[in-house]
């Protein structure tokens, strides 16, 4: 990664897009979009620490990814645990250039089902979604900022969702509430951390084949329902998040902060 200064844009674009001299951490990376992003970073030559609460899953993922992958076990709902994991991986690699705060859960049934409607809202399920998707993400942002601040640069990217940018009957209240709040947390943290040279952005995936979205094996009628919400009339595969992720991790995005970028096949453009 290039020195963080106003002159870095004078470097050729291929040089600014390079990730082979970077260390990136990704939470919720034992599977799903986190694992897909990690694969993309490693393909670009980055060293990546994958962080997940699933001990067996994160170890297996790191072994499959090869020597550029490191791992930590941490539950993001425990601020001390995520702080320790982020600090230790940054120390072990002598730097932390980007953090992808990706860990999250579905948080209850969609409002399209009877169990998901407001009348039957289950408060423990709702609170659990906020604890992971919102509080856990904020804890991750804080832990990362503490490490990046002395270096005076860094990129933090939060996995929001298109459901955080508009209403979505395909998700539940816990997911919608937590992701909607995260979209504003991205803006708030960008304002807060800009003086420290830390950029904060969000990605807003639409319907992807993930653990939350069905793990790649879902009933055809559910897949069609998701596809019908998208202009491209299909669900996305994990590799299709990698382009935005690589851009936001690199110096090519040096003037990008405070915004959440959809990767949704046109779902938001076609919303009505």
C-alpha positions in Angstrom: 0.0 0.0 0.0 1.2 3.5 -0.9 2.0 6.1 1.7 -1.2 7.9 2.7 -0.7 11.4 1.3 -2.3 13.8 -1.2 0.3 12.8 -3.8 -0.7 9.1 -4.0 -3.1 9.8 -6.8 -0.1 10.7 -9.0 0.8 7.0 -9.1 -0.5 4.9 -12.0 -3.9 3.3 -11.4 -2.6 -0.3 -11.5 -0.2 0.6 -8.7 -3.0 2.1 -6.6 -5.1 -1.0 -7.1 -2.4 -3.4 -5.9 -3.1 -5.3 -2.7 0.1 -7.4 -2.5 1.7 -5.2 0.1 -1.4 -5.0 2.4 -2.9 -6.8 5.4 -6.6 -7.0 5.5 -8.9 -8.5 8.2 -12.4 -9.8 7.5 -15.0 -10.8 10.2 -17.5 -13.5 9.5 -15.1 -14.9 7.0 -15.4 -18.7 7.6 -18.1 -18.8 5.0 -20.4 -16.7 2.8 -19.5 -13.3 1.5 -16.7 -12.9 4.0 -15.0 -16.0 2.6 -15.6 -14.8 -1.0 -14.1 -11.4 -0.3 -11.1 -13.1 1.4 -10.5 -15.3 -1.6 -10.5 -12.2 -3.8 -8.0 -10.4 -1.6 -5.7 -13.4 -1.6 -5.9 -13.7 -5.4 -4.7 -10.1 -5.5 -1.8 -11.0 -3.2 -2.9 -9.5 0.1 -2.3 -11.1 3.5 -5.7 -11.7 5.1 -6.7 -12.5 8.7 -10.1 -14.1 8.8 -12.0 -13.7 12.1 -15.0 -15.8 13.0 -16.7 -17.2 16.1 -16.8 -20.7 14.4 -13.4 -22.2 15.5 -13.5 -25.2 13.3 -14.9 -23.2 10.3 -12.3 -20.5 10.5 -9.4 -22.9 10.8 -10.6 -25.0 7.9 -11.1 -21.9 5.8 -7.6 -20.6 6.6 -6.0 -24.0 5.7 -7.9 -24.1 2.4 -6.9 -20.5 1.5 -3.2 -21.2 1.9 -0.2 -19.4 3.4 -1.5 -15.8 2.9 -4.4 -16.5 5.3 -4.2 -16.1 9.1 -7.1 -16.6 11.5 -8.5 -15.6 14.8 -11.5 -16.8 16.8 -13.6 -14.1 18.2 -17.3 -13.3 18.9 -17.9 -9.7 17.8 -20.6 -9.3 20.5 -17.7 -9.4 23.0 -15.9 -6.0 22.6 -12.8 -7.1 24.5 -12.5 -10.3 22.4 -12.7 -8.4 19.0 -10.4 -5.7 20.3 -7.8 -8.3 21.3 -8.1 -10.2 18.0 -7.8 -7.0 15.9 -4.8 -5.7 17.9 -3.0 -9.1 17.8 -3.4 -9.7 14.1 -2.2 -6.1 13.4 0.8 -6.6 15.6 1.6 -10.0 14.0 1.6 -8.5 10.6 3.1 -5.1 11.6 0.1 -3.3 10.1 -3.6 -3.4 9.3 -4.6 -1.6 6.1 -8.3 -2.5 5.8 -11.0 -4.1 7.9 -14.2 -5.6 6.4 -16.8 -5.7 9.2 -18.9 -8.4 7.6 -20.2 -10.7 10.3 -23.9 -10.8 10.6 -27.0 -12.9 10.9 -30.5 -13.0 9.4 -32.1 -12.2 12.7 -35.6 -13.8 12.4 -38.2 -14.6 9.7 -39.1 -12.3 6.9 -42.3 -10.2 7.2 -43.7 -12.1 4.3 -44.3 -15.0 6.7 -46.8 -14.9 9.5 -44.1 -15.5 12.1 -42.2 -12.5 10.8 -44.9 -9.8 11.0 -44.9 -7.1 13.7 -47.8 -8.7 15.6 -45.7 -11.7 16.5 -42.3 -10.0 16.9 -40.0 -12.0 19.1 -38.0 -9.6 21.2 -35.1 -11.9 22.1 -34.6 -12.7 18.4 -34.7 -9.0 17.6 -32.2 -8.1 20.3 -29.9 -10.9 19.2 -29.9 -9.5 15.6 -29.0 -6.0 16.9 -26.3 -7.4 19.2 -24.5 -9.1 16.3 -25.3 -6.9 13.3 -25.2 -3.5 14.9 -23.4 -3.6 18.2 -20.8 -6.2 16.9 -20.1 -4.1 13.9 -19.6 -1.0 15.9 -17.3 -2.9 18.3 -15.3 -4.0 15.2 -15.1 -0.5 13.8 -13.9 0.8 17.2 -11.3 -1.9 17.6 -10.0 -1.3 14.1 -9.8 2.5 14.5 -7.7 2.1 17.6 -5.1 0.1 15.6 -5.2 2.3 12.5 -5.1 5.7 14.2 -1.4 5.7 15.1 -0.6 4.8 11.4 -2.7 7.7 10.2 -4.5 5.7 7.5 -6.8 2.8 6.8 -10.0 1.7 5.2 -13.0 0.2 7.1 -15.8 -1.4 5.1 -19.1 -2.5 6.7 -21.4 -5.0 5.1 -24.7 -3.2 5.3 -27.4 -4.5 2.9 -30.0 -3.2 0.4 -32.4 -3.9 3.2 -30.6 -1.2 5.2 -31.3 1.4 2.5 -35.0 0.7 1.9 -37.9 -1.5 3.1 -37.6 -5.2 2.2 -40.4 -7.7 2.8 -37.9 -10.6 2.3 -36.2 -9.9 5.6 -37.3 -9.5 9.2 -37.4 -6.6 11.7 -34.1 -7.4 13.4 -32.2 -7.5 10.1 -33.9 -4.3 8.7 -33.4 -2.4 11.9 -29.8 -3.3 12.4 -28.8 -2.8 8.8 -30.6 0.5 8.5 -28.8 1.7 11.6 -25.5 0.5 10.2 -26.0 2.7 7.1 -26.0 5.7 9.3 -23.2 4.4 11.5 -21.0 4.3 8.3 -21.7 8.0 7.8 -21.2 8.9 11.5 -17.9 6.9 11.7 -16.6 8.5 8.5 -17.1 11.9 10.0 -15.5 10.9 13.3 -12.5 9.1 11.9 -11.6 11.3 8.9 -9.2 13.5 10.9 -7.3 10.3 11.8 -6.9 9.4 8.1 -9.4 6.5 8.3 -12.0 6.0 5.6 -15.3 4.3 6.4 -17.6 2.9 3.7 -20.3 0.4 3.4 -21.2 -2.3 0.9 -24.9 -3.1 0.3 -25.3 -6.6 -1.2 -28.6 -7.5 -2.7 -29.7 -11.1 -3.0 -26.6 -13.3 -2.9 -26.2 -17.0 -2.5 -24.8 -17.0 1.0 -25.5 -18.7 4.4 -28.0 -16.0 5.1 -29.5 -16.2 1.6 -29.7 -20.0 1.7 -26.1 -21.2 1.4 -26.3 -21.6 -2.3 -29.0 -24.3 -2.1 -32.5 -22.8 -1.7 -35.9 -23.8 -3.0 -36.5 -22.7 -6.6 -39.5 -20.6 -5.6 -37.5 -18.6 -3.0 -34.7 -18.1 -5.6 -37.3 -16.8 -8.1 -38.8 -14.5 -5.5 -35.4 -13.0 -4.8 -34.5 -12.8 -8.5 -37.8 -11.0 -9.2 -36.6 -8.1 -7.0 -33.5 -7.5 -9.2 -33.3 -5.9 -12.6 -30.9 -8.6 -13.8 -33.4 -11.2 -12.7 -31.0 -13.5 -10.9 -29.3 -13.9 -7.5 -25.6 -13.1 -7.3 -22.6 -15.4 -6.5 -20.0 -14.6 -3.9 -17.3 -13.6 -6.5 -19.5 -10.7 -7.6 -18.8 -8.8 -4.3 -15.0 -9.1 -4.8 -14.6 -6.1 -7.2 -16.1 -3.5 -4.9 -14.3 -5.1 -1.9 -10.9 -4.9 -3.7 -11.5 -1.3 -4.7 -12.4 -0.2 -1.2 -9.4 -2.0 0.2 -7.0 -0.3 -2.2 -5.5 3.1 -2.6 -7.6 3.6 -5.7 -10.5 4.5 -3.4 -8.5 7.1 -1.5 -11.2 9.8 -2.0 -14.1 7.6 -1.1 -15.6 7.7 2.4 -18.9 8.0 4.2 -21.0 6.2 1.5 -22.6 2.8 1.2 -22.3 1.3 -2.3 -24.9 -1.2 -3.5 -23.9 -4.4 -5.3 -27.5 -5.5 -6.0 -28.0 -6.2 -9.7 -30.2 -3.0 -9.9 -32.5 -3.9 -7.1 -32.6 -0.4 -5.7 -32.9 1.2 -9.1 -36.0 -0.9 -9.8 -37.6 -0.4 -6.4 -41.0 1.1 -6.3 
